Amino acid sequence: MEIKQLQCFIAAAEELNFTAAAERLFLSQPSLSRHIHNLEEELGLLLFARDNKNVELTNAGLQLLANARDIVGSAGELVSTARELSLGKTGKLRIGYQGSACGIVPTILYQFLHRYPNINVSVEEYGAKELTKKLLNGEVDLIIAFSIAAEILEHEDIFNHRHLMDDDLALFIGQKKNEEYKTKAEKEFRRLYLKDFAEEKMIMISRDINPGYYDYLQNIYVQRGFTPSYPDKQPTLLSTLMLLVKSNIGVAFLPKAATLNTNPSCPYVDLADVREQLSIEAIWNGKNYNPSLKLLTELLNDISI
């Protein structure tokens, strides 16, 4: 049974005239008659009672008409859905992001879902190491992370990436400690340097969670001849890190704009001898042919963050 046969049956049933039905479907009258005859043969039923002047539905034809309409309607919906899927305008998209890069995620999501409201987007936060693993395994379609944290960028032959923004590195500090250091700097009419914080605990996300960023900070300390002091155990969550900083337990180097986005009241210091910028990237597998992913990567060319 073919959809065309059912379409011919429905048109003939509604027109009760084979010539008019054929014109409606842009077919010749013999072609329409052949489709209906083949359908009757396959069903083993006479759908129309016809003579030289009149065409009428048989009782069987009348009872099957509603079913035929349902089937043709469902087929049309299937074709429409398939077309939307092929264009990426409906479907699923999985995005993973690094917590410290979360500040730009809402802008991307809002503009993407405003343009493509029928795409089902799931968004999950992971540590940098887990993000890399999930992208390698195909568990997410695209990640948003700082490039120094995304070791996956080493696989240039497989993965594509797009620069989203640069963020300055700043030293975040608790309110009480900030007042103390600020007062000291004002009295001495000078800016603060990394060495001024030699007595502070340097808080960082555990290397097990974010090895790239951990090693990046170690390199900053080595280049400046700075020997940091650490807490007994480094946190595994950014929220815990910020809690320790706000509690004046230690200080932490973090991307400034991204951190202020979620912790706007937390003080920070722009050190005179640490002027570093961190690049936030969108990264995806170039061999991922999800049409919805293609639409997102195209959108990233157009939006400003």
Summary of the structure (lengths in Angstrom):
residues: 305
radius of gyration: 32.5
end to end distance: 53.8
largest distance: 110.2
contacts: 938
relative contact order: 0.14
helix: 50%
strand: 20%
